[in-house]
Amino acid sequence: MLRTKFTSHVGLAIFVGCWLFVGFTSAVDAQNNQPISQKQTGATAEPQTSVEPTLITATMDKETRLKKVSELLTALVGKSVMTQDIADQVMQACVSAAEIVPGKTGVFGELETAGVLTQEQRIAITTPLFGAPNMGAGANQTAPEVTWIDPDRSTPYASLFKLYDTPARGANTQGSYLIYLPPSYNTSETKRYPVIYFLHGGFGNQHEGADVCLPGYIEAMQTGKMPETIIVVPHAIPSGWYANAKDGSRPVENVMIQDLVPHIDNTYRTINNASARGIEGMSMGGFGALRLGIKFSNIFGVISAVGPSINPRLTDEPAVRTADTFFGDEAYYVANSPQGLATTHAAALVANNPALRILGGTDDPLRSTIINFSAQLTTLKIKHTLAEAPGAGHDYKDILAKVSFDPYAFWKDSLVIE
């Protein structure tokens, strides 16, 4: 996560510090509810005034999120909660991060794991930005805005922006996706292609997903490392976990399976069978790729999860990310998690025998969880591969760059081509 240098946003941090907003939610010791002390920070803390924080929301672009982080860090330095050197390291990590989101696998959680931040300092940052962990939709909580159609209609990497009907949600509803068609698609009227569905991460959208996956896919196709493939990047609301919400309000799974997949097969020249249909995702998208691939191994014959956020307990994730899907129901979460579904659908997985791989980084805070899930699959006699990227954290491109083999050969070896 600290792989690029902090450059242009140094100026942003200095500039924002000059007109720093007055006040923020005071940093509080999670154990005793006391202000962070001189013993914790190395300096005498000044009296702090609590105000209602302005939280980061899912619809904010990265520049806006960086501005909020910069404002808060300057305030924390001014209140002697952390040193300027630590603040600079945090800002650099945020600039380099693919996403600025809460959770132990987010940038601030990784900095705590790496020893850059103390737990108290991490809480002092994340609480004003995201609300207290597991607080639910309380007075200070700003829930991510639910959007089924990405308002950004740009088309990066020669992709196309498309809409599709979503009757699983009700009449006269639609969703959006980006689709990449290989160059030969427009020159051959009869050739059919395999499809990969790439699922974006939490608090993400189809454009962030495209930025993560399309450059690598396209280069791999151009160099013959993987077959020409249609790539679909759906906009799957910011934090729906690719599952149906418990209250029925956000049927993400039904939309994906009942609406999107049939739409793609009916609209484009796909090879319409499971052996030519893959699904991949990173972080929350990895959770989605696993849960959908496991539950519907008759639809997805090739499954890839990169750094999947598959915490075994609901309380391991901040409520701001989960409340509108699982509503605090641990049993519902477990039943819909990859772990729960692997147990429920083990017989079908053994029978359908999809190509299933899991990639992780040795520096990912989720490493032990991922290894434990692999052990569960082995116990259930579900064939799969687990590979780790030395020194990689919770980052898709970092993981793929650091594995000891060509990660795109998996698609060449696994997708059935007509």
N, C-alpha and C positions, 0 to 999 in steps of 0.2 A: 504494500500500500504506500510505501515511502520511496517509490522507484523514480520519481521525477523531481527536479529541483523546483523550489518555491521561487517563482520569478515575478510575473506581472502582478500577482496579488500581494506582494510585499507593499507596493504602493497603495493598494486598496486598504490594507490593514493600517498603514500610517495615516492615510487620509481620513479613514473612518474614526481613528483614534482622536483626531482633532475636533470632531464634532460629536463625540460619544454621547449617546442617549443617556439621560439621567435615571439611574436606578435600574435594578433588575431583581429577580427572585434571589434572595440570599442563599449562599451555599450553606448546606446543612449537613452535619455528620449523620449518616444514615442510622448509626447505632444508638446515639443518645440525643438526637435532635438539637445539638448545640452547634453554634457557628464554628467553622473550621479554625483550629487553634494555631498558635505560633509553633507548637510542636509538630503539627502536621505540615505546615507550609514553609517553615523556616523564617517567618517574619510575623510581626504583630499585625493582626487583622483589625481593620478599622470597623466601627459600627456600620451595619448594613441595613438598608431600608428595602423591605419587600414591596414589590409592585406586581401587577398582573403581567406576566410575560407575553410576548407575541410569539407564538409557536410556529415552527416550520410546518408547512402543509405540503401535501403531495403535489399540488399544482405549481409550486414555486420552481423556477428554473435554478440551475446550479449557481449562477452568478448571484441571485438573490439570497440563496442559502449561504454562500460564502460571505456575503456582506453581513448577515446576521451573526455568523460565527465570529467574524472579525470584531464586530461591536462587542459581543459578549466577552471574548478573550481580552480585549483592551480593558473592559470593566473589571475582570477577574484579576488582571495584573495590578490595576489601580487599587483594588481591595486587598492586595497581598495574598490572594488565594494561590497564585502560582507566579513563577518568575517569567520574565520576558523571554528567556531562552526556551522554556517549556511551551509558552504560547506560540513562539515561532515554529517549533516542531509540530505542534498541533495544526497550525494553519497550513504548513507545508503538506501535511498528510491529507488535509481536507482538499487542497487543490489537486493532489494526485489521485484522490479516491474517485472511483466510478460513481459512487452515490454517497450522499451525506444523510445517513439514516440512523435511527436508534438501534439498540441491541448489541449483544456481546460480539457479534460478527460485523458490526458497523465500524467505522473508522475510530470512534472513541473507545469502543470496547477493545479493539485490537491494540490501541495505544496503551490501555491499561494492562492488557496481557503482556505487552512488550516491556512494561515497567516505566514507560515515559510518564504516564499519569498514575496517581494514586486513585484508589476507589473514590475517595472523597472529591478529588478534583474532577474525575469523570462524571460523578453525580452533579457537581456544580455546573458542568457544561450541559449535560443532557436534559436535566430537569427544566431549565428555562427554555430550551429549544424544542423539547418533545413532550413535556409533561412528565410527572412522576411515573416510574415503571408500574405497570399493572393497575393503574388508577382507573381504567375504564373511561367512559364518556362523562367525566365529572365536569365541574364548573370551569376548570382550567384546561380542559382537553379540546383540542381542535381535531376532529376526525378528518381523515383524507377525503377530498372530494371524489365521489364516484363518477367516473366518466367511461362510457362504453365506446365512445368515438373520440379518438385523439384529436384535439383542436388544432394540432400542428399537422398540416397536410403536405408538408414538404416530402420529397422522395429521395432520400440519400442512397448513394451507391447503386444508382440505376434501378432502384426499386419503384414500385407502383403503389399509390395509396388507393385502397378500395374499401367499399362498404358492403355489408351483407346483412340480410334479414335475420333477426333473432327471435323467432316465434317461441322459443323456450322461455323467453322473458315476458311474452305477451304480444298482442297484435300491434302492428305498426311500430316496431322497435328495430333498431339496427346496431351493429357494432362495426369496428374498423380493423384493418390489418394492413401491413406492408407486405408486398410479395416481390421476390426477385425471380425473374425468369431467365434462364441461361440464354446466351446470344443465339444459339441454334434454334431456340423455340420459335423465333419469328421467321426462320428460313426453311424449316421442315414442317410440313402440314400434317404429318402422320406420326412423327416420333412422340413417344410418351416418356414421362420422366418420374423418377421417385420424388418424394416430398419429405422435407424435414420441417417440423413445427418447432420454432425456437421461442421459449417462454421467458419473458423478462422478469427481473427481480422485484422485490418488494418496494413500494413507493415509486415504481418505474412506469414505463409506457413503451409503446411499440418502437418509438424512435431510439430510446435508450437501448432497447434490445437489439435493434438493427446496428447501432454503433458498436455494440459488443461483438456480435457474431458475423455480420456480413463481410467485413474485410477479409477475415480468415477463410470463410467458406469460398469466397470468390477467387482468392489467390489459389486455394487448393484445387478448385475446378480448372483454373487456367493452366496449372502446372501438372494436371493429371493425377494429383494425389487423391482425389475423390471424384466420383462420377458427376456429370452434369445433373443438377438437382434443383427442383423448385424449392425455394425457401419462403416459408410463411412466418411472419412475426406478428402475432395478434396483440391487440390492445386489450388487456384483460383486467381492467380497473386496477387501482394502485396496490391494493393489499387483499385481494380475494383468495389467495392461496390455491387457486385453480380448483376450488371445491365449492359445493353448493352451501350457501349460508344456512345456518340452522333454522332461521325464521323464514326461509324461502325467498327473501327479498333480492338476493344476488346469486342466481343459479349459474355460476361461472362454469362448473363442470358440464351441466346440461347444454349450455351455449356452445362450448367447445366441441362436445361429442355429437350432439343432435343437430346443430346448426352449421358450425364452421367447417368441420371435416366434410360433410356431404356437399356443402357449397363449393369447396375447393375442387372436389372430385367431379362435380357437375359443370364447373366453369372452365377448368383448365385440363390439358391433356396429361393427366396423371396416370401412373400405374396403380390402379385401384385395388390394391390388396395389402394386407398387413406387412408382408415381407419387403415392400417397397415404401413403407410409411414409417418415418422416424420421428422421434420427439426428443428434444434436448432443452435444458434450462440451467440457469445459474442461480444459486442462493434460493430465494423463494421459488424461482422458476425451476430449480433443481428439485425442490419439493414437489412442484406440480408435475414435472416430467416423470418422476418416480410414481406418484400416486395415480396419475392418469394411465401411464404405461402399465403399471401393475394391475390396476382394476380393469383395464381394457386391452389386455395383451392380444385379444383377437383383432384389434384395430391397429395397434402400434407394435410392429414386429421388431423395431430397433429403438432402444431406449438408452439415453445418455444423460447422466446427471453430473454437473460440475459444481463442486463446492456446495452440495445441497444443504439447505437450512432445514434439517430434519431433527430439531430438538425433540427429545422424547416426552417432554412435559409442556403443556400450554403456558405455564408460568415462566418458562425460559425465554419467551418472547414478550416484548412490551405490548401492553394491551392496546396501544394506539394502532398496532398493526393487525391485531387479531379480533378485537371486540366485535366488529361488525360481521364477522364470519362465524366465529365459534361461541360468542356471547358468554365467555367464561366457563363453558361446559367442557371440563377435562375429558369426560368420556366421549363426547362427540369429536373432540380434537383427535384423540387416540384412534378412534374407529376410522377416521378419515385420513390419518397419517400414513406414510409409506410403511411404517412398522406394522400398524394395525391391518392395513390392506394386504400386506405380504402374507400375513397369517391367514386371513380370510380367503385369499385367492391363490394360495400356494399350489393347490392341485391344478388349477387352470394354467398357472405359470409353468409348471413342470410339463404339462401337456402341450402348450403352445410354444414353449422354448424360445422366447424372444432373445435377440442379442442385447444383453444388458451390461452396461459398464458404468462405473462410478469413478470419477477423477477428483482428487483432493490435493490440498497443499499441506506439507508437513508443518507449516506455521499457521495454518487455519485454526482458530479457536474451536472449530467444530470437528477437529480431527478425530478425537476419541469417539464422538457420536457416530461419525461416518464409519469408522472401523467396527464399532459395535453393530451397526446395521448390516454391514457385510457379513459379520459372524452369524447374525440372525438368518440371513439368506442362505448361508452355507448349511446351517442346522436344518432349514426347511428344504434342503436339496434343490434350491433354485440356482441354476447356473448363472454366473456373472463374473465380471472381472473388476478388481479394485486396483487402481494405480495411484501412486502419490508423486507429486512434483516436489523435489527437495527445495526448501527455502521459499516456496510459494505460499502466499496468504490466501485470503478470501477474495480472490480476483480471477475472473475467467481467463483473461488474456495471459496473466502471470502463470496460471496453472498450465495452460496449453503450451506456453513457451518453455516451461521447465521440466516437463515430463521427458523421459529418456527415449521416447519413440515418437513417430509421426502421429499426432492425435487424429488427423483426418483420414488416415488409412482405415480406421474403424468403419467409416461409412463406405469405403470402397470394398471392404471385406464383408460387410453385413447387409447392405441394401441389395435387393435382387433387381437386376436390370434386365428389361426385355431385349 
